[in-house]
């Protein structure tokens, strides 16, 4: 799994590349703009439990965001799954992330 800073680098780069403001991204994710700003300025750790919401809001794969796969083709396929399929993948990834965090 990627480090917090690496995930936020991806979020920040994707947000800027797509011309999404802090306010708009925060609203899509359901968090305060000030919280998102703190994540981007590395004042807080990336909230792994919200990785799926970040990925959906930015149109990227949660698998890519978390660093489970850097395979662009694979992550593109996952990004194009229907919402039920995405939820199943997210649940699986969250389980894996929880298990990895428990091991650390």
N, C-alpha and C positions, 0 to 999 in steps of 0.2 A: 504494500500500500504506500502511496505517496505521503510525504511529510506535509504538514499543514501549510507551510510556505509554498510548496510546489502546487498544491491544490488551489491556493489563492492566486498564484501566478496565472494558472489556467483560467480561473474565474475572471480575474481582472482583464486579461488579454482578450478573452472571448467577449466580455461586456463592451470593451472599447472597440474591438473589431466590428461588432454588430451595432455600434452606436446606441447602446442602451445606457440610460442614465442610472446613477445610484438609486435614485428614488423609484424609478420604474422597476429595476431589478428587485429591490427590496419589497415592493408591493407584490410582484409576481411570486416571490418566495414566501411572503407573509411575515416578514420581520421589519423592524424599524430601520430607517435609513441610517441612523447613527450606529446601529449594530453592524450593518454591512460595511460602513466606513471603518469601524474598528477592525473588522476582519481584513479589509484591504490594506490597512496601515499596520497590520501585524501586531495590533494591541491585544487581540484575542486569537485563540486557536480556531482553525476552521471547524465548524460544527458538522462532524461526520454524519450525525443523525439527520441532517438536512441535505445531504449530498444529492439525493434524488430530486429534491425541489430545485436546487441550484442547476443540476443538469437539465431538467425539463425546461426551466426558465431560459436557459441559454441555448437550448436545442443541441445539446451534446449528450453523449452517453455517460451514465454514471460509472460504467466500467472503465472508461477512459479517465474520467475525473479522479477516481480513486486510485488509478494506476494499476488496476488489476490486469489491464491489457493496453498496450500501446499500439495495437493493431488497428489502424484506421478503418480498414474494411470491416472488421468485426464490430467495432464501435458504431460504425455507420448503420450496420444491419440492426443492431440493438436499438439505436435511436429511432428506427423506422418501425418498430414493433407497435402493435395496438396497445391501448392503455392497460388492458388486463395482462398482457404478456410482459409489459414493462414493470407492472407491479410485482409480478412473480419474480422477475430478475432482480428487482430492487430488494425484495424480501430475502432472497438468497444471498445477495451481496452484503446486506446488513447483518445477516447471520454470520457470514465469514468474517466481516469486520469486527463484530463483537467477540468472536472466538479469538481472533488475532490480538485484539486489545487485552483480552483476559490472559493470554499467554505472555504478553510483555510485561 
